[in-house]
Amino acid sequence: MLLGTPIIAARTLESMEYSNNGKFAVLYDFGNYRDFEKKISLFIQQYSMGKDMVASDITTVSKLFDPQRNINELLNVIDNI
């Protein structure tokens, strides 16, 4: 879950990065519909547990994508060009 929204995605380099290696999303093997089905079923079974984790995840994600932090990172890159 990300900010209270259930997320399911195929496991790719991008989804691994944005989901913090699957911590903030349910990832299934790319192109594997059986794994997709299994992960959805597992998510439904564990949904109430996932809701409890949302509060701590919101804080973590908001720090990762903080606008000021992104501006500072961009300025740092520009300064090092």
N, C-alpha and C positions, 0 to 999 in steps of 0.2 A: 504494500500500500504506500502511496505517496500522497502526503497531505490529506489522508482520509479517503483517497480514491484507489480502488483496486487496480493494479497494473499487471498485465500479463503480456509478455513479449517473447519473440524468438531469441534464443541466445546468440548474440553476435558481439563483436568487439564493442560496438556502440552501446548496445543495451547493457553489456557488462559494466561499461564505464558509468553510464547514467544511473544505473540501479545500484551502484556501489557493490559490484560483483554479486548481484542478486538479492542484496539485503532489502531493497525497497521495491522489489517486483518479483513476481513469479516468472521464472524463465523456463522455457521449454526448448527442446532440441529442434533446431531449424528444420522445417520440412517433415517433422515427425508428428503426424496427427494423433497417434496413440499417446505420445508423451503430452501433447497439448490437452487431450481429454483427461489424462491422469492428473495433470497439474490443476486443471479447473476443478475437478472433483476434490482434490486435496485442499484447494483453497476454500471451497464451500464448507468442507468439514472443519477447517481451522479458522474460519472467518471471525468468530468471536474472540479468539486469541489474538488475531491480527489487529482487531480494533483496539485492544489494550496497548499494543505496541505503537500505535499511531502517534500518541502524544510525544513520546521521546523522539520518534523519527521526524516529526515536524520541525523540532528544534535543530536537529542535525542537518536536514535538507535546507532549511532557511539559512543556515550558516554557510553551506556549500555554495548557494546561489545568491548570496547577499549582493545587492546592486553595488554598494560601495566597494566591496571586496573585488568584484569584477572590474570596476573602474580602476582600482589600484593595480590589479594584475595587468590590465591593458596599458596603463601608463608605464609600468615597469618594463614591459616588452618594448614599447616605443623608445624609452630611455636607453635601452640596450641595443638599439639598431645602429 
